[in-house]
Amino acid sequence: MNPLLTIIIPTFNSENTVKNAINSVLDQTFREYEILIIDNLSTDETIPVVQQYMLNNNSLRYISEKDNGIYDAMNKGISLAKGEWVYFLGSDDRLFGKDTLAEIFSNKDNLQYQVVYGNVSRPGHEKYDGEFDPEKLYGQNICHQAIFFKKSLFEITGKFTIRYKSAADWEHNLKWFLNPGIKKNYVDSIIAYHAAGGFSYTYKDTAFKQDKEKLFLKYGRGIIPAELKTALLKIVAYKAYAKRDYLSMIPYLFRYFFCKFKSG
């Protein structure tokens, strides 16, 4: 019988932290899960640590092979997951409390949704960061450590775009959050401790930064507020102008003035 939830933990030379991540799952009062370690050919003791846990836990499995970054590992995890739901936990993160998963999955109402998201605790933020709306999502991301996805959701959204090295989860969040056909639910609970200093903190994803406004306009068509849409069109037009890409600038500038005229 397949588990209800697959917890995917990407690892690379994580011997000093992965124990805490795994223990936070094994300590859960909810038991209908599997743990799937996706390792990027670690050269330290990460895999021996995982193998030691496997001696007493048949809920844990792993693969260790070269990948193209954390989102490639997460995509592999989606393909290999046996659970109806998937959750991504960083190897230096941990679930918040022993009843965290039980609080989510014992509430049968949550199971009717395609996405359930809550909060994380991270340095400087006791609870990050409440319920989102389109304007808030433009300014900041929902941590993937706070989100549970039905695996079937990825048939609609597609998997993570590995071109975005540290913000592919943000782009994916735009796909489901701005889609009115996808059922989502916010729960006012802290799901995980989110460690500071990881790749997403230190790597500046210039590709996503360049594309963000276009992505909002693409995925948020018909749902983002008119004021935000107008602001995004202006930014895209300005970016094209700054690059002297005048042909790309013209349609966005036209749409900008059309929206200004329509709203004014």
C-alpha positions in Angstrom: 0.0 0.0 0.0 1.4 3.4 -1.0 1.9 6.1 1.6 -0.2 9.2 1.7 2.8 11.5 1.7 6.3 11.4 0.2 8.8 13.7 2.0 11.6 14.5 -0.5 15.0 15.6 1.0 17.7 16.7 -1.6 21.2 16.3 -0.2 24.8 17.1 -1.1 27.5 16.7 1.6 24.9 17.0 4.3 26.3 14.6 6.9 26.2 17.3 9.6 22.5 18.3 9.1 20.6 15.4 7.5 20.2 13.6 10.8 18.1 16.4 12.2 15.9 16.5 9.1 15.3 12.7 9.1 14.8 12.6 12.9 12.2 15.4 12.7 10.2 13.1 10.3 10.7 9.9 12.3 9.5 11.7 15.4 6.1 12.5 13.8 2.9 11.1 15.3 1.6 10.8 11.7 3.1 7.7 10.1 1.6 7.5 6.6 4.8 8.7 4.9 7.9 7.7 3.1 11.2 9.6 3.1 13.0 9.9 -0.2 16.6 11.1 -0.2 17.8 12.5 -3.5 21.6 12.8 -3.2 24.0 14.6 -5.6 26.9 12.1 -5.3 27.9 13.3 -1.8 31.6 12.8 -1.0 31.2 12.9 2.8 29.3 10.5 5.0 25.8 11.5 3.9 24.9 8.2 2.3 26.4 6.0 5.1 24.3 8.1 7.6 21.1 7.5 5.4 22.0 3.8 5.1 22.3 3.5 8.9 18.7 4.8 9.3 17.5 2.3 6.7 18.5 -0.6 8.9 15.5 0.1 11.1 13.2 2.1 8.8 11.6 0.6 5.7 9.9 4.0 5.1 13.2 5.5 3.8 14.9 5.1 0.4 17.5 7.0 -1.5 19.2 7.5 -4.8 22.7 9.0 -5.3 23.5 10.3 -8.7 24.7 13.5 -10.4 22.0 16.2 -10.7 21.8 19.7 -12.1 21.0 21.5 -8.8 18.3 21.3 -6.1 15.4 21.7 -8.4 16.6 18.8 -10.7 16.8 16.7 -7.5 13.2 17.8 -6.5 12.0 16.9 -10.0 13.5 13.4 -9.6 11.8 13.1 -6.3 8.4 13.9 -7.8 8.9 11.2 -10.4 9.9 8.6 -7.8 7.4 9.5 -5.2 4.8 6.9 -4.2 2.7 9.2 -2.1 -0.5 11.0 -3.2 1.1 14.1 -1.7 4.7 15.4 -1.8 6.6 17.7 0.5 10.1 19.1 0.1 12.3 19.4 3.2 15.8 20.9 3.0 18.6 18.7 4.4 19.4 21.5 6.9 15.7 22.1 7.8 13.4 20.2 10.2 9.7 19.8 10.8 8.4 22.1 13.5 6.8 19.7 16.0 5.9 16.1 16.5 2.3 16.7 15.5 3.0 18.9 12.4 2.0 16.3 9.8 -0.9 15.0 11.9 -2.4 18.5 12.1 -2.3 18.8 8.3 -3.4 15.3 7.3 -5.8 14.4 10.1 -8.0 17.3 8.9 -9.8 15.6 6.0 -10.9 19.0 4.6 -7.3 19.6 3.6 -7.3 16.5 1.4 -9.8 18.1 -1.0 -7.3 20.8 -2.0 -4.4 20.5 -4.4 -2.1 22.7 -2.4 -2.0 23.3 1.4 0.4 25.9 2.7 1.3 27.4 6.0 4.3 29.1 7.6 7.9 28.5 8.5 10.1 29.7 11.4 13.4 31.1 10.3 16.1 33.4 11.7 14.6 36.8 12.2 11.0 35.6 11.6 9.3 33.6 14.3 6.5 33.0 11.8 7.1 33.6 8.1 4.8 34.7 6.6 1.1 34.3 6.8 -1.5 34.1 4.1 -0.5 35.4 0.6 -2.3 37.3 -2.1 -0.9 38.2 -5.6 0.7 41.5 -4.5 2.4 39.9 -1.6 3.6 37.0 -3.8 5.2 39.5 -6.2 7.3 40.9 -3.3 8.3 37.7 -1.6 8.1 34.0 -2.0 6.2 31.2 -0.1 8.9 28.9 1.3 8.6 25.4 -0.2 9.2 24.1 3.3 5.7 25.5 4.1 3.9 23.8 1.2 2.2 20.4 0.7 1.4 19.5 -3.0 -0.8 16.8 -4.4 1.5 14.9 -6.7 -1.1 15.2 -9.5 -0.7 19.0 -9.4 2.5 18.7 -11.3 0.6 17.3 -14.2 -1.1 20.7 -14.5 1.8 23.0 -13.6 4.8 21.0 -14.8 7.8 20.4 -12.7 10.4 23.0 -11.5 12.2 25.0 -14.2 15.9 24.2 -13.5 17.0 27.3 -15.5 16.1 29.2 -12.3 18.9 28.1 -10.0 17.5 29.4 -6.7 14.0 30.7 -7.5 12.3 27.9 -9.5 10.1 27.2 -6.5 8.9 30.9 -6.7 8.1 30.5 -10.4 6.2 27.3 -9.6 4.3 29.1 -6.9 3.2 31.6 -9.4 1.8 28.8 -11.6 -0.5 27.3 -9.0 -1.2 30.4 -6.8 -2.4 32.5 -9.8 -4.4 29.7 -11.3 -8.1 30.1 -10.3 -8.7 26.5 -11.2 -6.3 25.1 -8.6 -7.8 24.6 -5.1 -5.5 25.9 -2.4 -5.8 26.3 1.3 -3.8 28.4 3.9 -3.4 26.9 7.4 -2.2 29.2 10.2 0.4 26.7 11.4 4.2 26.6 11.4 5.3 23.6 9.3 9.1 23.7 9.5 12.2 25.4 10.8 13.9 26.9 7.8 17.6 27.2 8.2 19.5 30.4 7.1 22.6 30.4 4.9 21.4 27.9 2.3 21.7 28.3 -1.5 18.5 30.3 -1.9 19.9 32.8 0.6 23.3 33.3 -1.1 22.7 32.8 -4.9 21.2 35.7 -6.7 18.9 34.3 -9.4 19.4 36.9 -12.1 17.4 34.9 -14.7 14.3 34.8 -12.5 14.8 38.5 -11.5 14.8 39.4 -15.2 11.7 37.3 -16.0 9.6 37.9 -12.9 7.3 40.5 -14.2 6.7 38.6 -17.5 6.0 35.5 -15.5 3.4 37.3 -13.4 1.7 38.7 -16.5 1.8 35.2 -18.1 0.5 33.1 -15.2 -1.7 35.8 -13.6 -3.7 36.7 -16.7 -7.2 37.6 -15.5 -6.5 37.4 -11.8 -3.9 39.9 -10.8 -5.3 43.3 -9.9 -5.3 46.0 -12.5 -3.0 48.3 -10.5 -0.4 45.5 -10.2 -0.8 44.6 -13.9 -0.1 48.2 -14.9 3.0 48.4 -12.7 4.3 45.1 -14.2 3.8 46.2 -17.8 5.7 49.4 -17.0 8.6 47.5 -15.5 8.8 45.0 -18.4 8.7 47.9 -20.9 11.5 49.7 -19.1 13.7 46.6 -18.9 13.3 46.2 -22.7 14.2 49.8 -23.2 17.3 49.5 -20.9 18.5 46.7 -23.1 17.7 48.7 -26.2 15.2 45.9 -27.2 12.7 48.3 -28.7 10.7 45.7 -30.6 10.0 43.8 -27.3 9.2 47.1 -25.5 6.4 48.2 -27.9 3.7 45.7 -27.1 4.2 46.0 -23.4 4.2 49.8 -23.6 1.0 49.7 -25.7 -0.7 47.4 -23.1 0.5 49.7 -20.3 -1.2 52.8 -21.8 -4.3 50.7 -22.7 -4.6 49.6 -19.0 -4.0 53.1 -17.8 -6.7 54.5 -20.1 -9.1 51.7 -19.1 -8.6 52.2 -15.4 -8.6 56.0 -15.6 
